[in-house]
């Protein structure tokens, strides 16, 4: 035997208030929404009928009246007293896309602020007025109503604790927030709060006045003066509006929300997901006719339609950027100075934006700031350091060897350098390795190499315990005495050794399988062109020579901003104190 479910209305109301709606304030929106749908339904049958929504509030009582299609007594039973009767709503036309919601469903939100809801309605097709009173305990009553014209009046009385939501100023502010763009006349206690239409409407204003109004809207509503205003139009989604480009940097990790209207009724003040992630530099205000709201009608439902709209809006913002490059390059440079991260993020997978970055965004190099297009045009190659630390270690020395290099340590710059091959397949793109510098250094002549061999051998013996190879070369600048070069293979080997020292014997054995020959050691390159290095190489005092070599090692680590291991710190301390001892000879006075 089949049975029907019993619905505990109090439980449903609690579910709505705690889990579906973000705040009781949505009751004003839901009542407005039902009124708008009712007026829309009547106008579909009689375009000349009046279209007005009136709200009167005072002493904890709110009345909202509309000149809409109204309901017969049969429809009242089917729509107001039955939750989820979608088929009957469809018979009245409330499932058509012109409507914001479903008459009767939104009325349930009134129980968020009231224990009793009174509805008086008169059908536009004729018949007497009907009164319906619903209570939060799930009971309702139907009887005659008093209304002379077609339409509906809903009356709420604040329940204990909900009185703040019935303050006239609060109701007026909420009605204006949700309904200011509605095409019907909406008044609250005689004050008009609608009829202005969207600020981007083309309504006979001059282009200058329209632009000023759009900027003024951003200042008043969003709180900033936009860098620029981009027109948006996606016919497939019934979407029109504008994107306001932020005048200040925005974090890519903080995806700002957008002000979204659905058929001229505010859906959300900060809806996420309307633009692609890379477009974090813009805030949109749009009105959509075909996008679906979530169940709470406070956000957009993320479906295929929204995904297609997101892509279309991204294309329009991309087109705006390309247009700036073509018609207003100085303005584009100003924009990139603020929002380069967003453009570079887009350029990672968009060739058109990659060309824009290539031609217009200056990068840091060791020969001055220039665009990547200028760099490769001048040097025929894109050579970069992958991290800022690596760049700071090598840039000066590389410049002295006439090796131009880009600082790829800034966000996306290394990836963009590698991506340039998609624009120019034959382009040489390489990451600078310290070993590249070694090959650019000059070997000593044979006589000098022979004369300094004992010094190099002794220096190597002093630093063997640190896993470092000592070499003597000649390079510019001459005032740089020493350079610590750690190529990627040596860096990996060093990290491997450090990890082995911290793990147990089992894992140390596993890591040993990844070890390579000792040729991967870092190099301490002493500069024979430096006068200090030449004097050290001629020292006869082994102790003083050892202290000097250790000091050069420590100075090279500090200069290159390399990590200081405990063994390195101990060496620095010992060599510093040892040199002081050598510099200040003699015994302490008694």
C-alpha positions as CSV (number, residue, x, y, z in Angstrom):
1,X,0.0,0.0,0.0
2,X,1.5,3.4,-1.0
3,X,1.4,6.3,1.4
4,X,2.3,10.0,1.1
5,X,5.1,11.8,2.9
6,X,4.2,14.3,5.7
7,X,6.1,17.5,5.6
8,X,7.1,19.3,8.8
9,X,7.0,22.9,7.7
10,X,8.9,24.1,10.7
11,X,11.7,21.7,9.8
12,X,11.6,23.0,6.2
13,X,11.8,26.6,7.4
14,X,14.7,25.8,9.7
15,X,16.5,24.1,6.7
16,X,16.0,27.2,4.6
17,X,17.2,29.6,7.2
18,X,20.2,27.7,8.3
19,X,21.4,25.9,5.2
20,X,19.9,27.4,2.0
21,X,19.6,31.2,2.4
22,X,22.6,33.2,3.6
23,X,20.4,35.7,5.6
24,X,16.7,36.3,6.4
25,X,17.0,39.5,4.3
26,X,16.3,37.4,1.2
27,X,12.6,37.4,2.1
28,X,12.3,40.8,0.5
29,X,13.9,39.6,-2.7
30,X,11.6,36.5,-2.8
31,X,8.5,38.6,-2.4
32,X,9.7,41.0,-5.0
33,X,10.5,38.1,-7.3
34,X,7.1,36.6,-7.0
35,X,5.5,40.0,-7.7
36,X,7.6,40.6,-10.8
37,X,6.8,37.2,-12.2
38,X,3.1,37.8,-11.6
39,X,3.2,41.1,-13.4
40,X,5.3,39.5,-16.2
41,X,2.7,36.8,-16.6
42,X,-0.2,39.2,-16.9
43,X,1.6,41.4,-19.4
44,X,2.3,38.4,-21.6
45,X,-1.5,38.2,-21.9
46,X,-2.3,41.9,-21.8
47,X,0.6,44.2,-22.7
48,X,-1.4,47.3,-21.8
49,X,-2.2,46.2,-18.3
50,X,-0.7,48.2,-15.4
51,X,2.7,47.1,-14.0
52,X,3.2,48.3,-10.5
53,X,4.6,46.8,-7.2
54,X,3.9,48.7,-4.0
55,X,5.4,48.0,-0.6
56,X,4.1,49.5,2.6
57,X,5.8,48.8,6.0
58,X,5.3,50.0,9.5
59,X,4.7,48.7,13.1
60,X,6.2,45.3,12.3
61,X,3.8,44.7,9.4
62,X,4.7,44.6,5.7
63,X,2.4,44.6,2.7
64,X,3.5,44.0,-0.8
65,X,0.9,44.4,-3.6
66,X,1.3,43.8,-7.3
67,X,-0.9,44.3,-10.4
68,X,0.0,40.8,-11.7
69,X,-2.0,37.9,-13.0
70,X,-3.4,36.8,-9.6
71,X,-4.7,33.3,-8.7
72,X,-8.1,31.6,-8.6
73,X,-9.1,29.6,-5.6
74,X,-8.1,26.3,-7.3
75,X,-4.7,27.7,-8.2
76,X,-4.3,28.9,-4.6
77,X,-4.8,25.3,-3.4
78,X,-2.4,23.9,-6.0
79,X,0.4,26.6,-5.8
80,X,0.4,28.0,-2.3
81,X,-0.5,24.9,-0.3
82,X,1.7,22.4,-2.2
83,X,5.4,22.6,-2.2
84,X,7.1,21.7,-5.5
85,X,4.0,21.4,-7.7
86,X,6.0,22.4,-10.8
87,X,3.5,21.0,-13.4
88,X,0.7,23.3,-12.3
89,X,3.1,26.3,-12.3
90,X,4.0,25.4,-15.9
91,X,0.3,25.5,-16.9
92,X,0.2,29.2,-15.8
93,X,3.5,29.9,-17.7
94,X,5.7,30.3,-14.6
95,X,8.3,27.9,-16.0
96,X,9.0,30.1,-19.0
97,X,12.4,31.7,-19.2
98,X,11.0,35.2,-18.8
99,X,10.3,34.5,-15.1
100,X,12.7,34.8,-12.2
101,X,11.4,32.0,-10.1
102,X,8.4,29.9,-9.4
103,X,5.4,31.5,-7.8
104,X,4.7,29.9,-4.4
105,X,8.2,28.5,-3.8
106,X,9.8,31.8,-2.8
107,X,6.8,32.6,-0.6
108,X,8.1,29.9,1.8
109,X,11.0,32.3,2.6
110,X,8.5,34.6,4.3
111,X,8.5,32.2,7.2
112,X,12.0,33.1,8.0
113,X,10.7,36.4,9.5
114,X,7.0,35.7,10.1
115,X,4.9,32.9,11.7
116,X,1.9,33.8,9.6
117,X,1.6,34.8,5.9
118,X,-1.6,36.4,4.6
119,X,-2.2,36.4,0.8
120,X,-5.2,38.1,-0.9
121,X,-5.3,37.5,-4.7
122,X,-7.7,38.1,-7.6
123,X,-7.2,36.4,-10.9
124,X,-6.9,38.6,-14.0
125,X,-9.2,36.1,-15.8
126,X,-12.1,36.9,-13.5
127,X,-13.6,35.5,-10.4
128,X,-13.8,36.6,-6.8
129,X,-10.8,37.5,-4.6
130,X,-9.4,34.7,-2.5
131,X,-7.8,34.9,0.9
132,X,-5.1,32.4,2.0
133,X,-3.4,32.3,5.4
134,X,-0.5,30.1,5.9
135,X,1.2,29.3,9.3
136,X,4.6,28.1,10.1
137,X,3.2,25.0,11.8
138,X,2.1,23.8,8.4
139,X,-1.6,24.6,8.6
140,X,-3.4,27.0,6.3
141,X,-6.9,28.4,5.7
142,X,-8.7,29.7,2.6
143,X,-11.7,32.1,2.5
144,X,-13.0,35.1,0.8
145,X,-10.7,38.1,0.2
146,X,-11.1,41.7,-0.3
147,X,-9.5,43.1,-3.5
148,X,-11.2,45.0,-6.3
149,X,-8.5,44.7,-9.0
150,X,-6.5,41.8,-10.4
151,X,-3.2,41.1,-8.6
152,X,-2.0,39.9,-5.2
153,X,-1.2,41.4,-1.8
154,X,1.0,39.5,0.6
155,X,1.0,40.6,4.3
156,X,3.6,39.6,6.9
157,X,3.7,40.3,10.6
158,X,7.1,40.1,12.2
159,X,7.6,37.3,14.6
160,X,9.4,37.9,17.9
161,X,13.1,38.6,17.2
162,X,12.5,39.5,13.5
163,X,11.4,43.1,14.0
164,X,14.7,44.6,12.7
165,X,13.9,43.2,9.3
166,X,10.6,45.2,9.3
167,X,12.2,48.6,9.9
168,X,11.0,50.8,7.0
169,X,14.5,52.1,6.2
170,X,15.9,48.5,6.1
171,X,13.1,47.3,3.9
172,X,13.6,50.3,1.5
173,X,17.3,49.6,1.3
174,X,16.8,45.9,0.6
175,X,14.1,46.6,-2.0
176,X,16.5,49.1,-3.7
177,X,19.4,46.7,-3.5
178,X,17.5,43.9,-5.2
179,X,15.1,45.7,-7.4
180,X,16.6,49.0,-8.5
181,X,17.0,47.8,-12.1
182,X,13.6,46.3,-12.5
183,X,11.6,47.5,-15.5
184,X,8.4,48.0,-13.4
185,X,7.5,50.7,-11.0
186,X,8.4,49.6,-7.5
187,X,7.7,51.9,-4.5
188,X,8.4,51.5,-0.8
189,X,6.2,53.8,1.3
190,X,5.7,56.0,-1.7
191,X,9.3,56.2,-2.6
192,X,10.3,54.9,-6.1
193,X,13.2,52.5,-5.9
194,X,13.3,51.2,-9.5
195,X,12.9,52.3,-13.1
196,X,16.4,53.5,-13.8
197,X,17.5,50.5,-15.8
198,X,21.1,49.2,-16.1
199,X,23.7,52.0,-16.3
200,X,25.1,50.4,-19.5
201,X,21.8,50.7,-21.4
202,X,22.0,52.6,-24.7
203,X,19.1,55.1,-24.1
204,X,20.0,58.2,-26.0
205,X,22.7,59.5,-23.8
206,X,25.8,60.9,-25.5
207,X,28.8,58.6,-25.4
208,X,30.6,60.9,-23.0
209,X,27.6,61.1,-20.6
210,X,27.1,57.3,-20.7
211,X,30.8,56.7,-19.9
212,X,30.6,59.2,-17.0
213,X,27.5,57.4,-15.7
214,X,29.3,54.0,-15.9
215,X,32.3,55.4,-14.0
216,X,30.0,57.0,-11.4
217,X,28.2,53.7,-10.9
218,X,31.5,52.0,-10.1
219,X,32.5,54.8,-7.7
220,X,29.1,54.7,-5.9
221,X,28.5,50.9,-5.9
222,X,31.9,49.2,-6.1
223,X,34.0,51.9,-4.3
224,X,36.7,52.6,-6.9
225,X,37.3,54.6,-10.1
226,X,38.0,52.0,-12.8
227,X,41.1,52.1,-14.9
228,X,38.8,51.3,-17.9
229,X,35.3,50.1,-18.7
230,X,34.9,47.1,-21.0
231,X,31.5,46.5,-22.7
232,X,30.2,42.9,-22.3
233,X,27.6,41.2,-24.5
234,X,27.0,37.4,-24.7
235,X,23.7,37.0,-26.7
236,X,23.6,33.2,-26.1
237,X,23.3,33.8,-22.4
238,X,21.1,36.9,-22.7
239,X,24.0,38.7,-21.0
240,X,24.8,42.4,-21.2
241,X,26.9,44.5,-18.8
242,X,30.4,45.9,-18.2
243,X,33.7,44.8,-16.8
244,X,35.4,47.4,-14.6
245,X,39.2,47.1,-14.8
246,X,40.7,47.6,-11.3
247,X,43.0,50.6,-10.9
248,X,45.1,48.8,-8.3
249,X,47.0,45.4,-8.3
250,X,44.9,42.4,-7.4
251,X,46.1,39.1,-6.1
252,X,45.6,36.1,-8.5
253,X,44.8,34.0,-5.5
254,X,41.8,36.2,-4.5
255,X,39.2,35.8,-7.2
256,X,36.9,38.7,-6.6
257,X,33.2,38.3,-7.1
258,X,30.9,40.0,-9.6
259,X,27.6,41.8,-9.3
260,X,25.1,39.6,-11.2
261,X,21.5,40.5,-12.0
262,X,19.1,37.9,-13.3
263,X,16.4,39.4,-15.5
264,X,17.1,42.8,-13.9
265,X,16.8,41.4,-10.3
266,X,20.0,41.3,-8.2
267,X,21.1,37.7,-7.8
268,X,24.5,38.2,-6.0
269,X,26.7,41.1,-5.0
270,X,29.8,38.9,-5.2
271,X,29.2,36.0,-7.5
272,X,32.3,33.9,-8.2
273,X,33.2,32.0,-11.4
274,X,31.9,34.5,-14.0
275,X,35.3,35.3,-15.5
276,X,38.3,33.0,-16.3
277,X,40.8,32.8,-13.4
278,X,43.4,34.8,-15.3
279,X,41.0,37.8,-15.5
280,X,41.3,38.6,-11.8
281,X,42.0,42.3,-12.7
282,X,38.3,42.9,-13.6
283,X,35.0,43.2,-11.7
284,X,31.8,42.7,-13.7
285,X,28.3,44.1,-13.3
286,X,26.0,42.1,-15.7
287,X,22.4,41.2,-16.3
288,X,21.8,37.7,-17.6
289,X,18.6,36.2,-19.0
290,X,19.6,32.6,-19.7
291,X,22.0,31.6,-16.9
292,X,20.7,29.4,-14.1
293,X,20.7,30.4,-10.5
294,X,21.5,27.9,-7.7
295,X,18.6,26.7,-5.4
296,X,19.1,29.6,-3.0
297,X,19.1,32.0,-6.0
298,X,22.2,33.7,-4.5
299,X,24.8,32.5,-7.1
300,X,25.1,31.1,-10.6
301,X,24.8,27.4,-11.2
302,X,28.1,26.2,-12.7
303,X,27.0,24.3,-15.8
304,X,27.9,24.2,-19.5
305,X,26.1,27.4,-20.1
306,X,28.1,29.3,-17.5
307,X,31.3,27.7,-18.8
308,X,30.5,28.9,-22.4
309,X,29.7,32.4,-21.0
310,X,32.9,32.5,-19.1
311,X,34.9,31.7,-22.2
312,X,33.0,34.3,-24.2
313,X,33.6,37.0,-21.6
314,X,37.3,36.0,-21.5
315,X,37.5,36.5,-25.3
316,X,36.0,40.0,-25.0
317,X,38.6,41.0,-22.3
318,X,41.3,39.5,-24.4
319,X,40.1,41.6,-27.4
320,X,40.2,44.7,-25.3
321,X,43.8,44.1,-24.4
322,X,44.7,43.5,-28.1
323,X,42.9,46.7,-29.0
324,X,44.9,48.6,-26.4
325,X,48.2,47.3,-27.9
326,X,47.0,48.5,-31.3
327,X,45.4,51.9,-30.5
328,X,46.8,53.0,-27.1
329,X,50.2,51.5,-26.4
330,X,51.0,54.0,-23.6
331,X,47.7,53.0,-21.8
332,X,48.6,49.4,-22.3
333,X,52.0,50.0,-20.6
334,X,50.2,51.6,-17.7
335,X,47.8,48.6,-17.5
336,X,50.7,46.1,-17.6
337,X,52.4,48.0,-14.8
338,X,49.4,47.3,-12.6
339,X,48.1,43.9,-13.8
340,X,51.0,42.1,-15.6
341,X,50.4,38.9,-13.6
342,X,47.0,38.4,-15.1
343,X,48.2,39.0,-18.6
344,X,51.3,36.8,-18.1
345,X,49.0,34.0,-16.7
346,X,46.9,34.2,-19.8
347,X,50.0,34.2,-22.1
348,X,51.0,30.8,-20.7
349,X,48.3,29.2,-22.9
350,X,47.3,31.9,-25.3
351,X,49.6,32.8,-28.2
352,X,47.9,36.2,-28.9
353,X,48.6,37.3,-25.3
354,X,52.1,35.8,-25.5
355,X,52.8,38.1,-28.5
356,X,51.5,41.0,-26.4
357,X,53.8,40.2,-23.5
358,X,56.7,39.6,-25.9
359,X,56.3,43.0,-27.5
360,X,55.3,45.1,-24.6
361,X,56.3,43.8,-21.1
362,X,59.9,44.7,-20.1
363,X,61.8,42.1,-18.2
364,X,64.9,42.5,-16.0
365,X,68.2,41.6,-17.6
366,X,71.8,42.1,-16.7
367,X,72.1,44.6,-19.6
368,X,69.0,46.7,-18.6
369,X,65.3,46.4,-18.8
370,X,63.9,45.4,-22.2
371,X,61.1,43.3,-23.8
372,X,61.8,39.7,-24.7
373,X,61.4,40.7,-28.4
374,X,64.1,43.3,-28.0
375,X,66.4,40.9,-26.1
376,X,66.2,38.1,-28.7
377,X,66.5,40.6,-31.5
378,X,69.7,41.9,-30.0
379,X,71.3,38.7,-28.9
380,X,69.6,36.0,-31.0
381,X,68.9,33.8,-28.0
382,X,66.7,33.8,-24.9
383,X,69.0,33.0,-22.0
384,X,67.6,33.2,-18.5
385,X,68.1,32.3,-14.8
386,X,65.2,30.4,-13.4
387,X,65.3,32.0,-9.9
388,X,66.1,35.5,-8.6
389,X,68.8,34.1,-6.3
390,X,70.5,32.4,-9.2
391,X,70.2,35.6,-11.2
392,X,71.8,37.7,-8.5
393,X,74.6,35.2,-8.1
394,X,75.5,35.1,-11.8
395,X,74.2,38.3,-13.5
396,X,77.2,40.6,-12.8
397,X,79.8,38.0,-13.8
398,X,77.9,37.0,-16.9
399,X,77.7,40.6,-18.0
400,X,81.4,40.9,-17.6
401,X,81.8,38.0,-20.0
402,X,79.4,39.6,-22.5
403,X,76.7,37.0,-21.7
404,X,73.3,38.6,-21.5
405,X,70.8,36.9,-19.3
406,X,67.1,37.5,-18.2
407,X,66.0,37.3,-14.6
408,X,63.4,34.6,-14.9
409,X,62.7,34.5,-11.2
410,X,59.7,36.7,-11.4
411,X,56.3,35.0,-11.6
412,X,55.8,33.2,-15.0
413,X,58.9,34.8,-16.6
414,X,60.8,31.5,-17.0
415,X,57.8,29.7,-18.3
416,X,57.1,32.5,-20.8
417,X,60.7,32.4,-22.0
418,X,60.3,28.7,-22.8
419,X,56.9,29.4,-24.4
420,X,58.5,31.8,-26.9
421,X,59.4,28.8,-29.1
422,X,55.7,28.6,-30.0
423,X,56.1,32.0,-31.7
424,X,59.5,31.3,-33.2
425,X,60.2,27.6,-33.5
426,X,63.9,28.0,-34.3
427,X,64.6,30.3,-31.4
428,X,67.3,29.1,-29.0
429,X,66.0,29.3,-25.4
430,X,68.3,28.1,-22.6
431,X,68.6,28.3,-18.9
432,X,72.0,29.7,-17.8
433,X,74.0,27.1,-16.0
434,X,77.1,28.1,-13.9
435,X,79.1,25.8,-16.0
436,X,78.4,28.1,-19.0
437,X,80.4,30.8,-17.2
438,X,83.3,28.5,-16.6
439,X,83.8,27.9,-20.3
440,X,83.8,31.7,-20.8
441,X,86.7,32.2,-18.3
442,X,90.2,32.3,-19.6
443,X,92.7,29.6,-18.9
444,X,96.1,30.7,-17.5
445,X,99.0,30.7,-19.8
446,X,101.2,27.6,-19.4
447,X,104.0,29.4,-17.4
448,X,101.5,30.9,-14.9
449,X,99.6,27.6,-14.6
450,X,102.9,25.8,-13.8
451,X,104.0,28.4,-11.3
452,X,100.6,28.4,-9.4
453,X,100.1,24.7,-9.4
454,X,101.4,24.2,-5.9
455,X,99.1,26.9,-4.6
456,X,96.0,25.3,-6.3
457,X,97.0,21.9,-4.9
458,X,97.3,23.2,-1.4
459,X,94.1,25.2,-1.7
460,X,92.3,22.0,-2.9
461,X,93.7,20.1,0.1
462,X,92.3,22.9,2.4
463,X,88.8,22.6,1.0
464,X,88.5,18.9,0.2
465,X,86.6,18.3,3.4
466,X,83.9,20.7,2.1
467,X,83.4,18.8,-1.2
468,X,84.5,21.7,-3.3
469,X,86.8,21.8,-6.4
470,X,89.3,24.7,-6.6
471,X,90.2,26.1,-10.0
472,X,92.3,29.2,-11.0
473,X,91.1,31.2,-14.0
474,X,91.1,34.7,-15.3
475,X,87.9,36.6,-15.8
476,X,86.2,40.0,-15.4
477,X,85.5,41.9,-13.4
478,X,89.0,41.9,-11.9
479,X,87.8,43.4,-8.6
480,X,85.9,40.1,-8.0
481,X,88.4,37.8,-6.3
482,X,86.4,34.6,-6.2
483,X,83.2,32.9,-7.4
484,X,81.3,29.9,-6.1
485,X,79.7,28.1,-9.0
486,X,77.1,25.4,-8.3
487,X,75.6,23.9,-11.4
488,X,72.3,22.0,-11.2
489,X,73.9,18.6,-11.0
490,X,76.1,19.7,-8.2
491,X,73.2,21.3,-6.4
492,X,71.3,18.0,-6.6
493,X,74.3,16.1,-5.3
494,X,74.6,18.4,-2.4
495,X,70.9,18.1,-1.5
496,X,71.2,14.4,-1.7
497,X,74.2,14.3,0.7
498,X,72.4,16.6,3.1
499,X,69.3,14.4,3.1
500,X,71.4,11.2,3.6
501,X,72.8,12.7,6.8
502,X,69.3,13.2,8.2
503,X,67.6,9.9,7.4
504,X,68.1,6.4,8.8
505,X,70.5,3.8,7.4
506,X,67.8,2.1,5.2
507,X,66.8,5.3,3.4
508,X,70.4,6.4,3.2
509,X,71.1,3.2,1.3
510,X,68.2,3.9,-1.1
511,X,69.4,7.4,-1.7
512,X,73.0,6.2,-2.4
513,X,71.6,4.7,-5.6
514,X,71.1,8.2,-7.0
515,X,74.6,9.4,-6.3
516,X,76.9,10.3,-9.2
517,X,80.7,10.6,-9.6
518,X,82.5,13.4,-7.7
519,X,82.8,15.4,-10.9
520,X,79.5,17.1,-9.9
521,X,81.2,19.0,-7.1
522,X,80.7,22.8,-6.9
523,X,83.6,24.9,-8.0
524,X,85.5,27.7,-6.2
525,X,86.9,29.7,-9.1
526,X,89.7,32.0,-8.0
527,X,90.3,35.0,-10.2
528,X,94.0,35.4,-11.1
529,X,93.4,38.9,-12.4
530,X,92.5,40.0,-8.9
531,X,95.6,41.5,-7.1
532,X,94.6,39.9,-3.8
533,X,94.4,36.4,-5.2
534,X,97.8,36.8,-6.8
535,X,99.3,37.9,-3.5
536,X,97.7,34.9,-1.7
537,X,99.0,32.5,-4.4
538,X,102.6,33.7,-3.5
539,X,102.3,33.2,0.2
540,X,104.9,30.9,1.8
541,X,103.2,30.6,5.1
542,X,100.9,27.5,4.9
543,X,98.8,28.6,7.8
544,X,98.2,32.1,6.5
545,X,97.5,30.8,3.0
546,X,95.0,28.2,4.3
547,X,93.2,30.9,6.3
548,X,93.1,33.2,3.3
549,X,91.7,30.5,1.0
550,X,89.0,29.6,3.6
551,X,88.1,33.3,3.9
552,X,87.7,33.5,0.1
553,X,85.5,30.5,0.2
554,X,83.2,32.1,2.8
555,X,83.2,35.4,0.9
556,X,82.1,33.6,-2.2
557,X,79.2,31.9,-0.4
558,X,78.0,35.2,1.0
559,X,78.4,37.1,-2.3
560,X,76.5,34.4,-4.2
561,X,73.8,34.2,-1.5
562,X,74.3,30.5,-1.1
563,X,73.0,28.6,1.9
564,X,75.4,28.4,4.8
565,X,75.8,24.9,6.2
566,X,77.0,24.3,9.8
567,X,80.4,23.3,8.4
568,X,80.6,26.5,6.4
569,X,79.6,28.6,9.4
570,X,82.4,27.0,11.4
571,X,84.9,27.6,8.6
572,X,83.9,31.3,8.4
573,X,84.3,31.7,12.1
574,X,87.7,30.0,12.2
575,X,89.2,31.8,9.2
576,X,88.0,35.2,10.5
577,X,89.5,34.7,14.0
578,X,92.6,33.2,12.5
579,X,93.2,36.2,10.2
580,X,92.7,38.5,13.2
581,X,95.3,36.5,15.1
582,X,97.7,37.0,12.2
583,X,96.9,40.7,11.9
584,X,97.3,41.4,15.6
585,X,100.5,39.6,16.7
586,X,102.1,39.7,20.1
587,X,101.3,38.7,23.6
588,X,98.8,40.3,25.9
589,X,100.3,42.8,28.4
590,X,100.8,41.5,31.9
